Amino acid sequence: MPDDAPRADAPARDLVVIGASAGGVSVLLELAAALPAEFPACMLVALHVGAHRSLLPELMSARGPLRAIHPHDGQALQRGMIFVAPPDHHMLVEAGVVRLNRGPRENHARPAIDPLFRTAALAYGERVIGVVLSGRLDDGTAGLQAIKRCGGLAVVQDPTDAEYPDMPRSARSHVDVDACVPAAALAGCLLQAVHAPLAGTPAPLPSDIATDQAISIGAGDPMDNLNAIGHPSRFACPECSGVLWEIDGSSPRRYRCHTGHGFTLRALAKTQDAATEDALWSAMRALQEREALLRELAKDADAAGDGDDGFVADAERTARHGEQLRDMITSD
């Protein structure tokens, strides 16, 4: 590790993890422009970009004095640097280094915010400052809870200042946050936080957070791990169709399957909504194909002099069903 890497025995907080989604890019650029060149912490950013190309490191580097990059797996953490999760990869933290993987999506996102926050909390405890910015639904809330439980600080963008207030509002509702600030005040808030003295005795690492992380990366026996922190629910995972376990005592309610997919209740509903629409369009395609097949059968029957043998009537009935289904799918 370089000499300026965050250390577990350092006297101040030197690891900042930030989660953002829709509406978060402008806040990140404003933050990059406001931070000083001597910022004494390493900053890691998870932005919901999916598999799409991301220019965020170049944009953040151009706005301010700190260098921003997509790190490689195993790259050492370094103060004064900004690491941005690469597209379609979770960015995790181990002691002194970044880990990248294409593990199961959480809240239907990869990169997701919760894995970054959760692993930072486990690796660095009270040294971590977690920040939740603008975005839809509630990715980041569980991760911010983990940071607080491990002794770190929790910061959220003021929901009234966020373009999409869902994520910071959820975090503020479920976490005892240390600061709720508008985007313009975020840099000053972080500078104050990294220089503030630590509380003293490090908080013990909760075993359920470690178990939660083990499930997400497939470590240990998945069923034993699930049973240790949750109980089977009535719901199936929309990603892999496995049974979902509800995490005991989670607020907002959270779910995991044995392959590692994770959801809050709202993210589960949103993901199932998309899966349901896909299934309905598949049914629409099947009805259209059946109508075309019945009309071809009618043609063959008519050519053989047998009449249409009811094929035309069946085709018309199938066409009406298809129209009804299309109306249902496309209606508000």
Secondary structure, 3 states (H helix, E strand, C coil): CCCCCCCCCCCECCEEEEEECCCCHHHHHHHHHHCCCCCCCEEEEEECCCCCCCCHHHHHHHHCCCEEECCCCCCECCCCEEEECCCCCEEEEECCEEEEECCCCECCECCCHHHHHHHHHHHHHHHEEEEECCCCCCCCHHHHHHHHHCCCEEEEECHHHCCCCHHHHHHHHHCCCCEEECHHHHHHHHHHHHHCECCCCCCCCCHHHHHHHHHHHCCCCHHHHHHHHEEEEEEECCCCCCEEEEECCCCCCEEECCCCCEEEHHHHHHHHHHHHHHHHHHHHHHHHHHHHHHHHHHHHHHHCCCCCCCHHHHHHHHHHHHHHHHHHHHCC
